[in-house]
């Protein structure tokens, strides 16, 4: 298993601003470093807060240098529009600068605006992105520019994996399918150590903790208290507001207008023991928000055994149980606030509800250690998917792609040369060696959702049963190139195939990329160390399953290079079938003939050497090569297929090699799917008809891929 080590975190605010996202990130960073040996580099803005006297350096090193903070840009207030736009752009370039120096494994961005530099950083560096959402206002704000930007960031931009602290986010429909719910945590032992220092009195003390922002509903709280004063008075009530925010002046004006200055107290920003004492000294915690994710302050109130009055938004209902440890109300309803405050004031015994708050929190199992463990597991899943390629690497491969329009003239010359082949003169009296090979892999290969393992397992289970019957009917022995990670799950079935004389080869470990980046793939190339690690894991799985030691290999996506062949030779592989047949050339060869790289002998999947031009909304056509895979076997007419095979055999005769054909299929092609319409359960019967036709036209001799290679390569 690959272990994430160097993490680049991006968040658009940090000290001196402190909110739920910042607390979450600090706790996560501490555990990633202490528990998992990670190194974290955090990129943020250089924020100015008027009431903060502490100075923060542009680059700060903490935790023995394992946690570094980079505050970018001139010092500006959080809502400064110019500073925000500048940071979103520059932070992407700065990510690349740090990546070149430190070599990050992934980017972990924390909502919202950090999505922009994270995506830009991915574009420049090819790093996968984990995106954490700490809450959303989209259930509250339906329109406006801010809501549109937030909607785009959360639902229309794709990330490698999304983490949400609140389950309610799953109600939003978006492009991201890989979403994990990982709630915030809390260290209750820290709260148990602090005792209340409040002297006995008759004052009913209400507490709010959080930022002063319109979405927090503090104006509704103030209006509710005003209604209460008008009805029963508020002589014995004190509402303490802990926090900070740009709305503080508006709140103070509203309080003064309603003559509630004696009731409301602005405590300021508190942390640590001082904040815990504020909780312990209160009689009731109130959270009147219009929108929440998974509120940290709610968890803190539960840890301090407080009854709770909160709005029914976000995941508040998970910690607030109606009439058990508090009450839930509709957001924006001042009358409800007045009603519930009156109930609590007139019934002092309701403070005992706070004991249930602590019991509910303890039962939820929300700790920072659990949160960090789940997050680290997400990192591992993202890394094992091996996604993310720098754009420059894709551009290089794009320019070398022979099938695209910019190569039209060279392909036209090739077409001119091969179209002169006179296939009628080919002597077909000799037997044609033939091998049916199947890539047993996750559904849809690199186009797959790698988290959808259940569907892949169902598909493979059915394939092993049905394909066995097909091979017996056709009286042939096949070669199954199996993805290494699937071997333990299907050890019994593979053992049966092995014992019946079929060959079991290796098709990578996790459907990874064994050569340089490709313009049409998001997969990142493996390092040599990763290739050797994956190969060791695959070989170990084969050994545990009791299978013969594999000697044949086919790289996922049929992408391989000389260095990868050296790794294959190191692990005892003799034969390879990773030649890029879909490109019509590889290793300097333009024919479907055997190739040798180092100590590895290769035979490619057969392909028609004649390029076929197709226009796809382009003035200049692209060229295709008819690869002898299941798609072309079934879609080509019998006459076209016969002519293509004759051209294949002609090229082999010209190269003085034994005539042979290697067919390719995938395990998922025999089950219906929306992504590829040609895939369905009838493909077995369709393939049988094609084989019948080919046996009539050519003297086919079916062998396993290993035996075919032996005959082709024998001197």
N, C-alpha and C positions, 0 to 999 in steps of 0.2 A: 504494500500500500504506500502510495506517495504521501509524504508528510509536508504539509504547508509550513514554511519556516518564516519567510519574510513577507509581511503583510503591509500593503500601502492602504491606509485608511484616509478617507476624505469626508470632511464634515464642514458645513458652512459657518459654524460658530463654535467657539470654545471659550475658555476663561478670558475675560471675566463673566461671560454669560454662562449661566448654569440652568439647565432644564432637564427634562426626562431623558432626552436623547444623549445629552452630555454625561449624565450620571450612568446611563446604560453603557456608553462607550468606555468610560473610565473603568468601570467594574470589569467589563469584558477584556480590555487591554491588560489589566493586572493579572487576570487568570490565564490569558493566552501566553503571557510571558512566564509566569511562575509555574503553571501546571503543564504547559505544552512546549516550553522552550522556544517560543516564537520571538521574532524581532518585529516591532511595529513602528512604522513611520507615518505620522498623522499630518495631513495637509489641511490647513484651515485659514480663515480670514484673520486679519489684524483688526480686532473689534475695539472700538472705544465706547466706554460707558461713563457718563458724566459723574456718577457718584463713586466710581472706582479710583482709588488713589494708587493702587499697586501697579507697577510697571512690569510688562511681560516682554521677554526678549523675542526677537524674530525667529531664532532657532533655539530650542530648549531641549536639553538632554536629561532624561530621568531614568530611574531604575537601572543604574549602572550602564547607561548608554543603550539599553535595549528598547527604550521608548523615546522617540524623538518627535518633537512638535515643530512644524514649520508654519509660521504666521506670515502669510503673503500679502503684499500690497501696503499702501499707506494706511495709517490708522483712520478709521471711519466708523460712523455709527452703523448699526446692524442693518437698518432699512435704507441706507444710502444706495440709490439705484445704480449710479455710475460705478461705485466700488464693487457691487454685486456682479455686474456684467463683466468688468475687468477681471475679477477673480475667476469667474467661470471659464474664461478663455486662458488666462495665464496659468491657472492651476493644472490644466491639461498638459501644457508644455513642461511645467515643473515636474509633473509626474514622470514624464519621459526622462528628464534630466536625472532624477533620483533613481529611476529604473536602470539606466545605463551604469550608474555607480554602484547600486546595491543589488540589482537582479531580483526584483520582486516575483513572488509566486502568483499573487492575485491582488485585485483591488477590492476593498470593502468600503462602499459608499453608504452614508447615512442620509436619509431623505431630509430635505427635498432637493435643493439646488445642486448638491454635490453630484447629482446624476449627470449634469452637463460635463464637468471636467473628467468624471469617471469614463464616460463614453468617448470623450476626446482622447483620454489616456489610452483607452483600449485601441482606438484607431491608430495611434502612434506606436504603441508598445505591443499590442496583441495580447494583453493580459485579460483573463476572465474577470467578470464583475459579479460580486455579491452586493445586493442592494437591500438595506434594512429600512423598513417603513415603521416609524414610531407613532403613527396615527394619521388620520386624514380628516379634512374638513369637508370632503365632497358629499357627505351625508347631510351637511348643513348648508354649505354654499353650492348652489346649483348653477349659477351663472357668473359672468364677469371674467375679466382677463386673468385674475389670480387663480380662480377656480379652473379655468381652461388650461393654464400652465401646469397646475397640480395634476389635473386629469391626464395630461399628456405624459408627464414624468412617471406617473404611477401605473398607467394602463396602456400607453401606446408606444413606449420605448422598451425594447427587449433587453433583458439582463440574463446572465447565465443562471442565476438563482436569486429569488426574492425571499427575504425574511420579513415577516410581519409580527409585531409584538401583540397585535390584537386580531382575534379571529374574525371580527366583523368585516375586515378588509376583503375577505374571500367573497363577499357579496358583490364586489365590483368586478365586472367583466373586463378582461384585458388580454394582451398578447402573451403575457408570461404564464406558463403552465407549471413551472417548477417553483412552487411557493411552500415555504415551511412556516408554521406558526411557532414562534419561540418567545414565550412571555418574558417580561422583565423578571428580575429576581430581587431578593432582599435578604440581608443578613440579620435575622431577628435577634441574635445574641447581642449585637451592638445596642439594640433598643432595650433589652432586659437589664443592661448594666446601668442605665441612667434612671434616676428616681425623680419624681416630681418635687419641686421646691415651693409649691403654691401653699400659701397660708389659708386656713379655712375661712370662707366668706359666703355671702348669699348671692354672689354674682354668677349668672349663667353665661359661661364663656364659650363662644362659637369661634372655630378656627377655620381659616382658609389658607392653603399653601399652594403657591404656583405663580406663574407670571401674570402680569396685568395686561391682558389682551382681550379684545372684544369677544373672541371665541370662548373665553372662560366664563362668560355670563355674570360678571360681577355687578353690572348695572341692574340685572334682575334681582340679585341678592339684596342690593341696597334698596330697591323699590319694595321688595318683600318686607324688609325690616321696617320701612317707612309705614307700610300698611299695618303692621303689627303695632307700631307705636300709636297710630291713630285709634286702634280698637282697644288695646289693653295696656299700652304704655311699655316702655323699655327701660325702666329705671334699674332693673336688676340684670340687664344684658350688656355684654361686651363682645363685639365682633372684631377679631384680630386678623389682620391681613398680612401674611408673610410672603415676601417676594419683591419683584420689581417688574418694570415694563413701561413701554412708552405711553400707556393709557393712564398712568397714575395721576396726571394733572386733571384729566377729565373726570376721573373718579372723585378726586378731592372736591372739585367744583360741584358735582352732583350731591355729594354728602353735605357740603355747606348749604346748598340750595334747599335741601330737605331737613336742615337743622339736625343732622345726626352726628355732629362732630364729637359729641360725648360718647356715642355708642361705638363708632368705628375707630380703630387704632392701626395705623400703618407701622408695622414692626420693622420693615426692611428685609434685607436678604440675610438668611441664617443658614448655617451648615453645622454638621456634626452634632456635638452634645447640646449646643444651644437650641438647635432645631428640634431635637428629640424632647428636650424639656418643654418646649412650646406645645408639642403634641400632648405630653403627659399632664400639662396644666389645664388642658381644655376639657370641656364637657361634651362637645359635639363637633364633628368634622363635617364641613359642608363643601360640596363640589358641584357648583351650578352650571357646568360647562354645556355649550351647545354641541361640542364634539370632543371625543377622547379616543385614545387608542387603548392601551392597557396602562392605566394611571399609576405612576410610582407613588404619588402622594396618597392615593387610596390605600396602597399596600402599607405605607408607613403608618397611616392612621389605624389600620387593622393591627399592625405590630404593637401599637401603643394602646390597644384595647379601647378604642373609641367607637361609640355609635356613629352611624354615618347617614347623612342626608345627601343624596347624589341624584343627578339626572340619569335617565335611562338611555344612555348613549354608549357607544363603544363596547368594551367588555366590562363595564361597571357592574352589570348584573351577576358576573361570576363571583364577585366579592361582596356584593350587597344583596342580602336575601330579605325580601319584603317581610317586615314585622318580626324579623328574627334578630338581625343586627343593625337594622336601620330601615330606611324607606327610599323608594325610587320615585322620581317625579319627572314630568315632562319639561324639557328645556324651555326657557323663556317665560315660565309661568310664575309671576310674582305672588299670585294668590295662593298657590300650593306651598311656596316657601313660607309665607306668613302662617298658613294653616299648620304645617309641620313644626315650625319653631314654637308655636303656641302649645302644641301637644307636648313637646319636650320640656318646655318651661313649666308646664302645669303638672308634669308627671316625672319628678326627679328620679324615680326608680328606673326609668328607661335607660339611664346611664349604664345599667348592668348589661345592656345589649352588647356593650363593648367586649365582654368576655367571649361572646359568640363570634365577634369580628376576628379575634385572634385564632379561635378554633377553625374558622373557615379558611383563614390564611395558611395555617399549619397544614390543613388537609389538602390544600392546592399544590403543595410541594414546589413552590416557586422560590428557587434559590439561584444566586448568581453562578454557583458551580454548575448547576444543571443547565442554565442558559449558555454558559461558556462551552460546555461539553457538546451541546446540540449544535452550536454555531461552528465549532471546530469540525464536527462531523459533516456539516454542509461544505466547509472548505475542502474536505477530502473528496466529497462527491464531485465538487466542481473541478478539482484538479484531475480526478480520474477520468473525467469527460474529455480532458485535454483539448479544450477549445480556446480560441483566441490567436489570431495571426496578425502581425503588423501589416498595414496596407502596402508598404513598400515590397514586402515579400510576395504578396499577391500580384502586384503590378509586374514584377519580374517574370513570374510564371505565366501571366497573361500574355506578355509580349513574346514568350517562347511557344505559346500554344499553336500548333500547326493547323488546327481545325477552324480558327477564327478568320474573319474577313481580311485582316491585314496580311494573312498568308495565302490569299486567294491565288496569286500568280504561281507560287511554287506548287500549290496543290493542283492547279490546272496543268502544269507541266507533268506532274506525276500521273494525273488522269490520262493525259495524252499518251504517255508511255505504256501504261497498263491496259488501256482500252484496246491496244493492238494485239493483245493476247488472243490467240486462236485456240479456244478451248476444245474444239472438236478433234484436234490432233492428239489430245492427251490419252495415253494408254492407261486404261482403268482395269487391266487384268490383274495387277498386283493387289493383294489385300490392303485395305486402308486401316491402319491402327486407329483405334478410337477410344476415348475416355470420357465418361460422363462425370463431371465434378460438380459438387454442390457446396456453396459457402453457407455453413450453418452459423448464423450470426444473429445479433439483435435485430428486431424487425426494422426494415428499411435502411439498414446500414448507418451511414453518417448522417442521413436525414432523420434519424430517429430521435425520439425523446428518450435519453438514456435512463431516465427514472422509471419508464414504463416496462419494468422487468416482468410483471405478471403476464402481460399480453405476449411477450416474446416466449415465455415458458409454455404458454398454452399453444402457440403456433408450432414450436419445436416438438412438443409432445405429439401433436397430431401428425406432423411431418414424418417423424421416425416410424410411426405405424403405417401410414399410407405409402411412403416411399419404399419401404421394405417390400410391400406387395407389388409395387410397380417394377422393382428390379427383378423379382422372381418371375413376373409375367414376361419381361423382356429378356430374361436369362442373361443378365449382365452383372458384373461386379463394378461398383462405383468407388469414387473417392470422396470422402466428406472432409472438407477443410473446416474444422470446428473452432469457433472462438473459445479461447482457453478458459474464460470465466464461466462458460456454460458446461464444461466437462463434468464437474462434481454433481450438478443437478441431473445430468442424463448419463451417468456412468453405466447404469445397467443397460440402457438401450445401445450405447456405443460399444459396450463389451459384446453384445449380441451381433452387431454388425461386424466387429473385428473378427469374431469367431467364424462368421459365415464367409470370410474371404474378402470383404470390403476393406478399403484402406482408410485409415483415419489420419488426416494431416492437421496442421496447425494453421489457423487463420487469425494470428495475433492473439492478444489477451483480452482487450476491451474494445476492439475495432478502432485501433489507434493509427496514426500516420507514421509510416516507416521511412519516409524520405522528406524532401523539402516541401515547403508549403505549396498548396495548390490554390489557384485563383477561385475555384468553384467550391472549396471546402472551408469550413471554419476550424477544422482540426489543426492543432499546432504540431509541428514535427517533434518526434521523440529525440531526446539526447541519447548518446551511446549507453550511458548508465541506465536510463529508463528501458531501453531495448533489452539490455541484459537482465534487468530486474523482471520485466514482464515475461521474458523467455524462460527464466528460471521458474517463475510461478506456473506458467503453462506446462512446462515439462513435469513439474511436481504434481500437477493435477492429473496428467496422463498416467504417471506412475501409480498414484493412489487409486485410480480407476481400474488398474490392472490391464491397461492397453499396451500394445506393442509400442516401442519407442518410435516416435514419428520421424520420418526421413524426408517428408514433402511439406512444402510451405507455400502459402499464398498470402501476400500482404493485403490487408483491407484496402479497398478502392484500387487494387492493382497498382500500387505506388511503392516503388522500392529503388534503392541506389546501391552503389558498390560497397559503401560502408556497412549497410545493412546486411548485404550478402556475406561480409566477413563475420558478422555476428552469427548468422545462420551456420556457417562452416564451423565456428567455435563450438556450437551445440550439436554438431553431428548431422546437420541436414545435408542431404545430397542433391535434392531436386527442388526446383522453384517454378512457380507459375504466376509470377507477379508482373510480367511484362505488360506495359501500358498498351494493351491491344486497342483500346478505345481511341488512342491517339494515332494509331497506325505506325508507330515507330518507338523504339526504346533502345538504349545501349548502342546507338548508331546503326541499328538494323531496321529496315523498312519492309521486311517480309515476315510472314508467320512461320519462322523457322527456329530451330533450337539456338540457344545462346549460352555462353559460359562466362560467369563472373567469378574470378578467383577459383575456389575449389567447388563452387556450386554450379551444377548443370541445370539449365532451364529449358522449359518448353512452354511457349505462351498459349493462352486461350486463342483459338483460331480466329482469324479475322480476314475479311476480304481485302486484299491489298489495293483495290481500286477505290478511290475516294468517291463519295456520292454527295452531290451538292444540294443544299436545301435552303430556301429563303425563309427566314423567320423575322418578318417585319424589318428586314434590312435590304438595302439596295444591292449590296454585294453579298452573295450567299456564303454560308458556312459549309464546311465539308464534314460528312459523317463517315465512319467506317462500320461496316456491318460485322459486328463481333458475333461470334457463334454462341451468344447467350440465349436464355429462354425467350427474351423479348423478340429478337430477330428470328429465331427459329420458328416462332409461332406466327409472327406478323408478315414475314416474307412469303410470297407465292412460291409454289413448288419449283417453278421454272427459275425464278430469281435465286432461290436458295441453291439450286443445282449449279447454276452458272457461277455463283460466289464460291462454292466449294471447289469447282474445277479450277478457278483462278488460284485458290489456296494450294491445291495439289500441284498446279503448274509451277508456282514459286518454289515449292519444296523440291520438285524434280530438277529445277534449274540449279538449286543449291546442293543437289546430289545427297538429299536426305530421304529417309523412308517416308512415304506418304502417311500422314497422320492427321487426326482431328481431335481437338480438345474442346468439349462443350462445357458451358458454365450455366448453372442455375443457382438460385438462392432459396433457402428454406421457407421464407415468407412469401415467395411468388406463387405458392400453391394454395393461398388463402385469400379470399376477397378483401379488398381494401379500397377506400375512396382515393387514396393518394396515387395509386397506380391502377388504372381501370383494367389493364390486361391481366392482373393477378386474380385468380379464382381457382376453385377446386376442380374445375374441368380441365385444367392445364395438363393433368396426367394423361387424360385420353387424347388431348390434342398433340402432346409430345409423342405419344405412342404412334399416332398416325404419321407424324413426320419421320420417326425412326423407321417405320415400315417402308415409307417412300424412299428414304435414303439407302436402306438395305437393298431395295430393288435396283437402285441406280449404281450403288457403289458396293464393293465387297468389304463391308465393315467388320472389323474384329475388335470387340469391346474388351478393354483391359483396365485395370486400375491405373492411376496416374503413375505410380512408381514403376509398374511393369512396362507401361508405354515408354517411359523415359529410358529404361534399360535397353529396350529394343531399338529405340531411335538413336541412342548414343553408343550402341555397341559398334566396335570397329569392324 
